C-alpha cells in the first residue's frame, strides 16, 4: 500500500507501508490485549480497531514520527487514540506479556541466540555510589588563584 500526505512544513512525503502485524502474529497477540467493558449509560463512539492501533503504534515507534504526522485514513486510528491505547496497554502489562510470549516462542524454536544480546543498565543506580554525571566541585570556594 502506498500512502502520501502533506507535513506541516508543506513537504509532500510518500511512504510505502507494508503490513507490520501479519495475520499469524495477530492470532498470537490478540488474546494478550484486554477488552474494556462497554459503558451502557454513555456508550460514546465505538473504539478503534486494536489491530489498527497496534500497527500505528509499531510504525510510529519504529520510524520516530510524531503521532500527529500520520493521517487517520492510513491506519484507521488517530494518533491520539493510538497514544492512549499505548498508555492503556502499558498499564495493563500487555507489552511485558508480549515480550515474554515472543521470547518463549523463540526459545522453543531454537532461534534465540543470547551470545549477541546487549544489556544496558544506564537507567539503574550504581551500587556504592558510582560516579556522578555532574562534575565535582573544587575544594575551594570560588576561582583558584593564578600561579603565574
Helices and strands as residue ranges (DSSP letters): E 2-6, E 12-16, H 23-29, G 30-32, H 50-63, G 67-69, H 72-75, H 79-91, H 94-109, G 114-116
